[in-house]
Amino acid sequence: MGMSTFGVMKINVNVQVVPNLRAKADKRVSLKIRTTYKGIRKYYSTGYAASEMDWFIMNSTEAKNKLRQIRNAIVEIETAAQKCCDTIIPFSYKEFEYIFFEKK
């Protein structure tokens, strides 16, 4: 990617909800918002957890009832976090955390 004519390059922040690989005692994993910016990754809680099988089903066309509700909720969180990141120029984690978590 090159510089734009104004000399300012928009740096993308990647946001994705991913399972935290450390399982809880009940074999479920917490679902985290993973943000990646300039090679630095930070993880934030979504408040949701799922078993490995539930995570697989949630990300398939087979998701029904509660799993579909959780999938829709995490997609909403992911979308909101991405939109928030896109409005912070220049991006900083401190600003993201303040706007996305503390203001709510």
Secondary structure, 3 states (H helix, E strand, C coil): CCCCCCCCCCCCCEEEEEECCCCCCCCCEEEEEEEEECCEEEEEEEEEEECHHHHHHHCCCCCCHHHHHHHHHHHHHHHHHHHHHHHCCCCCHHHHHHHHHHCC
